[in-house]
Amino acid sequence: MSVKSLDPGIRRDDGEMINQGLLKGILLMVLLLVARPGMTALTIEITKGMEGAIPIAVVPFGWSGAAAGAPENIAAIIASDLSRSGRFEPLADRDLVSHPTEASQVQFHNWRMLNVDNLVIGQVRETGPQQYSIQFQLFDVFRTRQMIGYSFPAGKSELRRVAHHISDLIYEQLTGEKGAFNTQIAYITTAGSGKKKSYTLLVADSDGYNPQTILTSSQPLMSPAWSSDGNQVAYVSFEKKTAEIYIQSVATGTRRKVASFPGINGAPAWSPDGKRIALTLSRDGNPEIYLMTLSSKSLKRLTNSPAIDTEPVWTPDGRSIVFTSDRGGSPQLYQVSAGGGSAKRLTFDGKYNAGADISPDGKKIAMVHGANGAYRIAVLDRETGLLRVLTDGKLDESPSFSPNGSMIIYATDAGNRGVLAAVSVDGRFRQRLSLQAGNVREPVWSPFGRH
Amino acid sequence: MKFQLNRLLALALVALLAGCSSTGSKTGDAAAVEDRSTDGVETSGAAGAGSFAGASLDDPNSPLAQRVIYFEYDSSEISMGDQETVAAHASYLASHPDQAVTLEGHTDERGSREYNIGLGDRRAQTVRRVFELQGVSPQQISTVSYGEEKPAAEGHSEAAWRLNRRVEIVYSAY
C-alpha cells in the first residue's frame, strides 16, 4: 500500500472504478458544522436525499504535532463535501467500527460488515511551525486494496483547501467526473433596512467557509460575475446613485470601472476567452445587449428592439449569447450570435423564463421559471427540448452551475431572509446552505481552482 | 420650510398665482388657470396642469406632496388616479426650468433581478415621457432604476409588493 507525495493539481493515478452499491431509501439528515472562532457558522440541511448514494467511511485523520489536535478536521471537511454532492452517504462518526490512520491498521472484514464500499483514512503531521503534511488513502473495501493515496504539504491557511482537493480526488476516482469542491462562490448579502441598509459582495469557499469581503456599500450591489480564470469579478454598483459596472481583482482588490453610460449599466458576463464582456445598456433608449471589448472599451450592439433585452450569458464556445427578452410580451430566453443577427427564441414553456445560466458543456440552461404564482429554478435540456423544474420554492432565483455541471446553486427564501441552496442537475438531491449572516442572494459559482 | 396654508389661502391660490411674478408662472397660464379652477378636477392635459405651477414643493396639501406613483404587476402604465399627480409635477417643473428632478423606478421582488432593473427603468421612462410631453425640459430629468434592490416595504405578500412597484419623484435641493 503506497502513498505518493504530490503537490495538488499535478498528475495522479488512474484507479479502477469501484462498483457502486445500491442503497435505497430517502435520507434526511441535519449536519451541524461547528464554527471556528470568528467564522460564520454554516448549517446544511439535506432536504431531499438521493437514491443510489455511494456508502463511504471517512475516518478521522490521525494527528501528530505539538497541539492537542490538528487545526482543521480534515475528515469532517471531506465527509461534508462528499455528502453535499448528493452522490455519497458517509457513515456517521459513531458508526465507525475502528479508527485506522494507516494501511496496516485496516481490517477490511470489519468495514465489509458495515456494507461500506470505500474507506478513507489519513494523517496530519506537523512538520514545522504552521507547516503540515497531510496524507490520505482511499481503499476499495471489497477488493481490499488501495485505489489512490497521496500526501501534500500545506501551510495552516491551506489546510481546508487541501481537504477540498482530496475530496475532488476521491469524487473523481469513484464517479469518473471532475469534483468541484475546491472552488469558491461569490454572493451578495444585505443587512439592516431603510437608510441603514448595507450591501456586501463576498467570496467564500463553496462550502461557505472563509468568507472574504470584496466590497461593501450603502447602495445596492448586484450581478457578480466571475472571469473564466477566476481571477476577477465583475459587478454592478450603485455607489454613485446610478448603475455602473466595475471589474475587481479577487486577490488584490484593485478595481476599474468599465461601464458608466447614461441609464442602465447591468448584467456583466465574461466571454470564455476573457477579452470581452456582454452587458446591458439603455444608453440608446431602452435596455439592449452589447458586447464590450475590454482592452479598447469598444462596443458592439447585439439587440435592437423596444423590449427589455438583458441578462446575457455566453455559450461555452464563445459564439452565442443567450439572454432574456420580453419582446414576445413576457420574459423568455432567446439566443443571438455574438457576431450579431436575428435572435431565436429558446423557451416556450410558461409565461416567465429569465435569468439564464448555461452549463459548462453547453447542453443545459438553468433559469428562473415563473408559473402559477411561484418562481422556481428549471433546467432546459437543449438536446431534447425538455424543461424540468428542479425546486419548489415560491421565490427561487439566480441559478448558477458548478464548474463540473453537476450542481446548481441558487437563492431562495427561508421565512424572512434570503438563503442559498443547491440542487443536483437531475433534481434528485437538494440542500440548503444558510450562511448565518444577513440576507444572502445572487450566488455565482467560481470556475475550477482557487484564487 | 413648511408653510401653513389655511383653507382661505388654499382657495385664494389662484389669486396668488395671478399676482406673484416671482414664482415664474406665466401670466397667460395664470389667466387660463383662473378660468378653469372652478371647473372641477382635470385629470389630464397640459391646461389643467397650470393650476399647480405656483404651489410650493413643501405644501402638504398640494398634489406635489405626493411623490410616489404606483403600478400594477408587470405594468408601466400610469393609473387614472395618478395622472393628476404626474401632471402637477410636470406643470411645476415646466415652470421652474432650473429645478432638477430624478425619477427612480422600482419593482417588487418577484422574478429575475436584472430584468427587474429593466422593468423599473420602463416605469421611470413612462413618467419621463409624460413630463416631457407636458413641457418639462429633458435636461431637468434624470432617471435611475433600482429594480427590486431598494424596496419600500419588506415582506413577501401583495401588501408589500404593491408598495414596491413604484416610481419615486425626487427633487434635487431647492
Chai-1 contact restraints between the chains, C-beta under 6 A:
chainA,res_idxA,chainB,res_idxB,connection_type,confidence,min_distance_angstrom,max_distance_angstrom,comment,restraint_id
A,P220,B,E149,contact,1.0,0.0,6.0,A-B,restraint_1
A,T242,B,V144,contact,1.0,0.0,6.0,A-B,restraint_2
A,I264,B,I117,contact,1.0,0.0,6.0,A-B,restraint_3
A,I264,B,D121,contact,1.0,0.0,6.0,A-B,restraint_4
A,G266,B,E114,contact,1.0,0.0,6.0,A-B,restraint_5
A,G266,B,I117,contact,1.0,0.0,6.0,A-B,restraint_6
A,A267,B,E114,contact,1.0,0.0,6.0,A-B,restraint_7
A,S282,B,D121,contact,1.0,0.0,6.0,A-B,restraint_8
A,P287,B,G118,contact,1.0,0.0,6.0,A-B,restraint_9
A,I308,B,G118,contact,1.0,0.0,6.0,A-B,restraint_10
A,T310,B,E114,contact,1.0,0.0,6.0,A-B,restraint_11
A,T310,B,Y115,contact,1.0,0.0,6.0,A-B,restraint_12
A,T310,B,G118,contact,1.0,0.0,6.0,A-B,restraint_13
A,E311,B,E114,contact,1.0,0.0,6.0,A-B,restraint_14
A,T324,B,Y115,contact,1.0,0.0,6.0,A-B,restraint_15
A,P331,B,Y115,contact,1.0,0.0,6.0,A-B,restraint_16
A,A354,B,S112,contact,1.0,0.0,6.0,A-B,restraint_17
A,A354,B,Y115,contact,1.0,0.0,6.0,A-B,restraint_18
A,G355,B,S112,contact,1.0,0.0,6.0,A-B,restraint_19
A,V368,B,S112,contact,1.0,0.0,6.0,A-B,restraint_20
A,Y375,B,G111,contact,1.0,0.0,6.0,A-B,restraint_21
